[in-house]
């Protein structure tokens, strides 16, 4: 539920700021750690009309979609 609320607000913000904000509003450190673990070595690919790009590293924002 936390990530759903953060997607719109933190789409282009440094993840370090997201971690800080979560701690600032009182989210327990262990839960912040769980959320951070989902963002280790994140890569994405872009698909347009059946063609996909090579994967590339993304270092800002939060996950969306599949």
C-alpha angles and dihedrals in degrees: 000000000000093000093050090059093045099050096080096037099044106030095123102023125110111265089232088065090050091052090048092049093050091052091043092058091049105262107159115257093238091057092048086052091052091051091046090053089064090062101055111125095346116186130178139188128208122226124201123176095338095315120110130203126226114273117266136187120260120198104175137055132026130281121275134181124000 
